Amino acid sequence: MADVDKIRQLQRLLLGVTKAIQAYLYDDIATVMETICDMEDVKRYLAVVKCIAKVNQHLVELPVPDTFVYDEPAFDGDSAEFVSFQRRMHYALWLIHAKLHVLPPFIVNTDGPAQLVALAKALKLAKGELQQFAQHLLELDAENDDEDDMSGEYDDDDEDDDDDD
């Protein structure tokens, strides 16, 4: 009975990790991807490209069902290089989402400890990549805030209050 409880506990943990990965994708990754408009932005946000590639590497063993068919949208960009980037990134993100979509039923229906442990390792690594990227974004925001503070735009309401009693 204890083994069954451990398996159920691991399944709940994996479902939680899957949701966390999805949250990172819908929040941090999507936000950055929406701001990329040209190859200069791609260079500026190279960390997102690396993060998506690493997440896909960690999830490479997860299958995408044959019923899932990639439907490439029309892309528009200022250069063939940027359109190529858009295609690659869109497909890479689609792969991640497709794999995450089929995970919950797979997790619930899998009671083999070895399979669940292998999946846990892959998901933990993928989530770690996304956490590092989110931390990177926080650090960039902090640097930008520091630069704004030093730009001379600092508004101090108390600058006339030089009361020396």
Backbone hydrogen bonds, N-H to C=O, Kabsch-Sander energy under -0.5 kcal/mol:
donor,donor_aa,acceptor,acceptor_aa,energy
5,D,1,M,-2.1
6,K,2,A,-2.3
7,I,3,D,-2.3
8,R,4,V,-2.5
9,Q,5,D,-2.4
10,L,6,K,-2.5
11,Q,7,I,-2.5
12,R,8,R,-2.4
13,L,9,Q,-2.3
14,L,10,L,-2.6
15,L,11,Q,-2.3
16,G,12,R,-2.0
17,V,13,L,-2.4
18,T,14,L,-2.5
19,K,15,L,-2.0
20,A,16,G,-2.1
21,I,17,V,-2.5
22,Q,18,T,-2.2
23,A,19,K,-2.3
24,Y,20,A,-2.2
25,L,21,I,-2.3
26,Y,22,Q,-2.6
27,D,23,A,-1.7
29,I,24,Y,-2.1
30,A,25,L,-1.5
31,T,27,D,-2.2
32,V,28,D,-2.0
33,M,29,I,-2.8
34,E,30,A,-2.1
35,T,31,T,-0.7
35,T,32,V,-1.2
36,I,32,V,-0.7
36,I,33,M,-0.8
37,C,35,T,-0.8
42,V,38,D,-1.8
43,K,39,M,-2.2
44,R,40,E,-2.1
45,Y,41,D,-2.5
46,L,43,K,-1.0
48,V,45,Y,-1.4
49,V,45,Y,-0.9
50,K,46,L,-2.3
51,C,47,A,-2.4
52,I,48,V,-2.5
53,A,49,V,-2.1
54,K,50,K,-2.4
55,V,51,C,-2.5
56,N,52,I,-2.2
57,Q,53,A,-2.0
58,H,54,K,-2.2
59,L,55,V,-1.6
60,V,57,Q,-1.0
62,L,59,L,-1.7
68,F,65,P,-1.8
69,V,67,T,-0.7
72,E,70,Y,-0.6
83,V,79,S,-2.1
84,S,80,A,-2.3
85,F,81,E,-2.0
86,Q,82,F,-2.7
87,R,83,V,-2.4
88,R,84,S,-2.4
89,M,85,F,-2.8
90,H,86,Q,-2.6
91,Y,87,R,-2.3
92,A,88,R,-2.3
93,L,89,M,-2.6
94,W,90,H,-2.3
95,L,91,Y,-2.4
96,I,92,A,-1.8
97,H,93,L,-2.6
98,A,94,W,-2.9
99,K,95,L,-2.3
100,L,96,I,-2.5
101,H,97,H,-2.1
102,V,98,A,-1.3
103,L,99,K,-0.8
106,F,102,V,-1.4
107,I,103,L,-3.3
108,V,104,P,-2.5
109,N,105,P,-2.0
110,T,106,F,-0.7
110,T,107,I,-0.9
111,D,109,N,-0.6
116,L,112,G,-2.2
117,V,113,P,-2.7
118,A,114,A,-2.2
119,L,115,Q,-2.3
120,A,116,L,-2.5
121,K,117,V,-2.1
122,A,118,A,-2.0
123,L,119,L,-2.8
124,K,120,A,-2.5
125,L,121,K,-2.2
126,A,122,A,-2.3
127,K,123,L,-2.9
128,G,124,K,-2.3
129,E,125,L,-2.0
130,L,126,A,-1.9
131,Q,127,K,-2.6
132,Q,128,G,-2.5
133,F,129,E,-2.1
134,A,130,L,-2.5
135,Q,131,Q,-2.5
136,H,132,Q,-2.4
137,L,133,F,-2.3
138,L,134,A,-2.1
139,E,135,Q,-2.4
140,L,136,H,-2.3
141,D,137,L,-2.6
142,A,138,L,-2.4
143,E,139,E,-2.5
144,N,140,L,-2.6
145,D,141,D,-2.4
146,D,142,A,-2.4
147,E,143,E,-2.4
148,D,144,N,-2.2
149,D,145,D,-2.1
150,M,146,D,-1.4
151,S,148,D,-0.9
153,E,148,D,-0.7
156,D,154,Y,-0.7
157,D,155,D,-0.7
159,E,156,D,-1.3
161,D,158,D,-1.6
162,D,160,D,-1.5
164,D,162,D,-0.8
165,D,163,D,-0.8
